[in-house]
Amino acid sequence: MRQVELHHGAATDVGRVREVNEDAYLAVPPVYVVADGMGGHEGGDVASAIAVEEFGRLAEAGYDPHRAREAVAGALEAAQRRLLEYADEQARQGIERRRSAGTTVVAALLVEDDDRLAWLLANLGDSRIYRFAGGRLDQVSTDHSLVQELVDAGQIAPEEAATHPERNVITRALGDAVGVEADYFVVPLADAERILLCTDGVNGMLDDDAIATILAEAADPRDAADRLVAAAVVAGGEDNATAIVVDVVGTASTDGYDADRQRASLEEKLGGRP
């Protein structure tokens, strides 16, 4: 696999309303993950941390760039298993929760697809993945939410989704006892000069035009991530806000995939700066 130079920035903020930051993220090139936990303290924060830890194991061990989808599915299955075990343990301890621990997940991994370099993008829940190229912002992921289903069914207009009273109802997430299945997308690097992974604390506060403006103005991905999260907080900060921005800087030919060179220290997996 050809080596790819990736630059990234990541930022997170508890916001103005929540007491606990239930978001978690991983930025270990070439693996990037954002998770938005649900279930409150010792629920959502635990769930998102578990998801990020499992992808951290994947980043540490390395993966076959031709079989990355199986690797992502394995990380999600491991996280799902741990979340169900966590729920069982809480029940045995007599801890009653109004809402069980769960989390959304969006992930981006560098892969080879038909001998071309590409992003494998996966999403579960309503956290989002965007691509930004040629000054244009496009949402790649599809929200697993009730309002998205209503939009798809033609029952509400897309512009109504942001203010719909059921906009926070998620239809798929890790921790659901009935099981989960992520959506997968393959996007050639040439079509994604920059990608954004974020929780709904960002896109719920900022519309696509505002997000695109920040991504266009901030050349450094660290500045872009910082500005997106800060703008979401200024706009109301109604939820935890987390963003990872990744730029594809260049590629070089190599004889193989050098996992040691591609991975960074896992000490930052729950929120360190790049």
N, C-alpha and C positions, 0 to 999 in steps of 0.2 A: 504494500500500500504506500502511495506517495505521502510524504509528510506534508502537513498543512500547518502554516503559521496562523494561529488564532489569537486574537486579542479580545479580552472580555472585561466587563465591569458588572458588579452586582451590588444591590442595595436593598435594605429592608427597613421598615419602620412600623411600630405598633399602631400608629395612627392616633386620632384624637378621642376615640370612643372606647376602644377595647383596653382592658387592663393587662392582657397577656398577648404576646405575639405568637400566634399559632402557626405562622408561616415558617418554612425552612427551605434552604436551598443548597445546592451543590454546584461548584464550579471547578471541576477537575478535568482540564482538557484531555481528551475530546468528549467528555461527558458533562452535560449540563442538565440540572433538574430544579424545578420549583414545585413546592407542595404547599397546599393551603389546608391546614387542619381544621377539623370540625369536632365539637364536643366539649369546648371549654378547657380550663386548666386541668392538667393530667388526663386530658382526652385528646383534643385537637393538636396540642403541642407535642404530645407523645406520638400521635399518629403520623404527623408530618416528619418528625425526627426519624421514626422507624423507616419510612419510605426513603428518605435521604440516605440513611445508613446502608440500606440494601443496595442502592445505586453506588454508594461509596465502595462497597465490596466489589462491585462490578468494575469500577474504575481502577481499583487496586489490582485486581486479578488480570485485567485486560480482557479483550474479547475478539473474536474472529470478525473482521469488518464485513465479511460476506454473510454472516449469520447473526447480525446484531439484533434482529427482531426477536429471535429466540432468547437472546441474552436479556433483552428488556422484559420479555414476558416472564422469564425466570425471576428477575428482580422483583417484579410486581407480585408474582405468586408467593415469593418468600415474605414480602411485606404483608400481604394479605393473611398469610398463615400466622405471622406474629401478632397481627392486630386481633385476630379472632382468639388467639391464646391469651392476649392481654385482657380482652373482654371477659373471658371465662375466669381468669384469675381475680378480676375485680368482683365478679359475681360471687365467687367462693368466699371472698373477704367481706361480703355483705355490703359492698359499695353500690349504691343505686345511682344511676345516672339518667338524667332526662333524655340525653342523647348519647349514643354510643360513640366511641372514638372512631373517626374516619378522616380521610384526606383526599383531596384532589392531587393529581400528578400531571405535570407536563415535562417531557424529557426530549433532549436533542443529543444524538450521537453521530459522530463522523463514521461513514460507511463507504463501501465500494458497491456500486450498483451497475451491473453490466459494464464493468471496467471504467466507470466514471465515478468521480468523487461526489458524494451527496450527503445530505443530512437525512438521517432517519428521525422522524419526529413522532412522538407518541403523546396522546392526551387521554385523560380520564377525569371527568368532572368539568367544571367551568373555568378553570385556569386556562390561559390562552397562550398560543404561539402565533407570532406574526413574522412575516418576512418583509424586509424593506430593501427595495432595489430600484434604481433609477428614479429615486424620489417618491416612489409609490409604496404605500403600506397595504398589505393584504393579510387578512386573517387566514391562517392555514388550518388551525384546529376548528372543530365544531363543538360548541358548548353542549355538554350533557346536562341539560336543565329543562325544567318544565316550560319556561317561557320560550326556549328554542323550539321545543316540540309544538307549542302553540303557533309560533311563527311559521314553522314548516308546514303546519296543517292549514295555514291561511286564516286562523282564528283571530290573530292580532297582527298589527303591522310591525315591522322591525323596529321602528322608532318608539313603539309602545313598550318594548321589552325592558328598557332601562328604568322605567317607573312602575312596572307592573307589580302589584302586591305580592305575587308569588315568585318574584325574580330570584330569590335566594334558595329555591327548592332545586336540589341537585338530583338527577336521576341515575347517575353512576358515580361511584367513588370507592376507593379502597376502604375496607372495613365493613362493607355490606355483606351480610351473612349469606345472601343468595349467590354470591360470586360476582366477579367483575370481568369486563373485557375492554381493553383499551382500543382506541382507533390509532392507526398507523399511517404515516404519509412519508413519501420519499421525495425530497426536493433537491435537484442538482445544485451544487455550490454556485454555479454560474448564475442561477436564478435567485440567489439569496446572499447578496453582499453583506447583509446584516440581518440577524434574527433577534427577536425579543421573546423571552418567556416571562410571563407575569401572572400574578394572582388577580382576582377580580377587585381587589382593593386599589389596583391601578386603573384598569380599564372601566371599572364601575364609576370612577371619579373623573376620568378623562375620556373624551370622545376620540374617535380615530384621527380627526384632524389635529387635535392637540398632541396626540402621541406622535403623529407623523412630523409635526413641526419640530418637536424636541429631537427626534431622531435625525432630522435633516440638519439641525443647527449644531448639535453636539458631535464633533468629529471623533472624540475619544469615547470609547464605549463606557469607561468609568464615569465620565461626566454625564453621558446619556442616562445611565442607570440611576445615578444620584438625582438628576433633574426630574426624571419620571416619577420617582418615589416622592420627592419633595413637592412636586406639583400636585400629586394625588392628595397629600396631606393638606396642602393649602386649600385645595378644592373642597375640603370637608373632612378628609381622613376618617370616613365612617367605618373603615375596616383596616386590618393589617395590610400593608402594601409592600410587595416584593417584586423586583425586576432583575433579570439578567439580560444583558445585551452582548452579543457575540459578533465580532467582525472577522470575515475571512480575509486575511492580509495577503497570503501568497501560498504557493505550493512548490514542492521540490521532489524530484524523483529519488526513491530509496529502494533498497533491495528487500525490505520487509517492514512490518509494523513493529516499531520500537516502543513497547509499552512503557518502559521506564522513562523514556524521554517525553512521552506524551502525558504522563500523569503527574500531578502536583501533589504536595503533601495533603494527606487526608485530615490533618489537624484542623483545616479550615472548613470542613464539610458542613458544619452547621451554621456557617455565617461569617467566615473570615473574608477579608478583602483579598483580591487577587495579587 
